[in-house]
Amino acid sequence: MDRIEIEIKLNRDRAWLLERLGSMPADELSLPRTFSEHDPESRWSFADHFVHTTLIEQNWNAMFRRHVSGDQGLEPRLRSDGSHQSMDEIMASIHSWTEEWKAEHSGKPFVELVRIGQAVRADTLALLAELSDEDLASKIPGAPWADGTVGGIMAANADHGRMHYGWAEADPVSAADGTRGTA
């Protein structure tokens, strides 16, 4: 994927997501929709899913910068004894981390979540402008997203927003009893 295709995808999908979420009433944006992957007592709303994608994009930008500077892009996830964590341990850690971010931003007006996302997206676009074509095509060893290249993963930010929107739309949770319902 070249830089023009990446920018088009990032802008098109962000506009798509903002149009849908921006047209929702505030109470619908904050209504619990899905179960947390970390805390069985926590429920995620459309707004929570939206701000989650901002955290991941911010984290990926840091990963891209480490990679192109010659450092290890993906930091190893190790147990206290130095052995590698299992995928279950890694995912539990990631779910805990994203749940903390969700809790930190819970209850903020949607316009504030958009502002936070705009700052991160501006950083993504600035980084896209700074990277060479070779940087965009370089593979991050061990990266499981997209095709593993910097450019492919960067473009996957767009898919990430659509994926979370789809989950929130398809899997509503009743606020009253915590059971799955229908939208």
Secondary structure, DSSP 8 states (H G I E B T S, - for coil): --HHHHHHHHHHHHHHHHHHHHTS-HHHHHS--EE-SS-TT-EE-HHHHHHHHHHHHHHHHHHHHHHHTTS-SS---B-TTS-B--HHHHHHHHHHHHHHHHHHHTT--HHHHHHHHHHHHHHHHHHHHHS-HHHHH-B-TT--STTSBHHHHHHHHHHHHHHHHHHHHH--B-TTT--B---
